[in-house]
Amino acid sequence: MALEVHAQTRKLQGTGASRRLRNGGKVPGIIYGGKKEAVNIELDHNALYHALRNEKFHASILELTLDGTKEQVLMRAVNMHPFKVQVQHIDFQRVTPDQKIHVRVPLHFTGADVSPAVKLSSALVSHTMNELNVRCLPADLPEFIEVDLSQITVGHSIHVRDLKLPQGVEAILRPKENPSVASAQIPRAAIAEEEAAAAAAALVSTAAADVPAAKQKAPEAGGDKKDDKGGKK
């Protein structure tokens, strides 16, 4: 079920009007695209702010109701205040069922804890991408793309072209482009600790090899003694 957004047509324009809207708990915005003209809109700030905290809101087809009329849209841009918890402006783009769209879809990583890299080598799996730019029809747009890390090994990476994308979805890449999505490496601190331990063990071994052999023990006291003439006392 599509997420819903409610808006009204914004009649007053300009910086002063937008400031008054924000002071009144509203957010100025715009809807553009499709075969219709762009429309300036206003939305309730609190409802919009809470909707923006939902990951799905950023990469899903939304059902926007404008003055009682429903339209399908994508959220294209949002401006936040630099230090206040306030949405400054938001842009929506209309979508049509037969026209492909370009969207950045979030990546969800699974299986790292059972991978050989983690279970056998205690490696650290790093995510080098958190979202992927894809092209598809609106009906094929996924909420997220899953990245299976269960087979990753130390020193290896998973790349975009390794991903299993949903039917009808294609990654937007240049012909020879294939960026890394995740990689598994032993943490530097662990490597340094292991090298230090090996160096210490080698030093102990070398020092042991350099110790001279023990001298033979002198005869113990208490044995037979000879007098000056060679006889026994």
Secondary structure, DSSP 8 states (H G I E B T S, - for coil): --EEEEEEE----SHHHHHHHHHTTEEEEEEE-TTS--EEEEEEHHHHHHHHTSHHHHSS-EEEEETTEEEEEEEEEEEE-SSSS-EEEEEEEE--TTS-EEEEEEEEEE-GGGSHHHHHH--EEEES-SEEEEEE-GGG--S-EEEE-TT--TT-EEEGGGS---TT-EE---TT---EEEEEE--HHHHHHHHHHHHHHHHHHHHHHHS---------TTS--B-TTS-B-
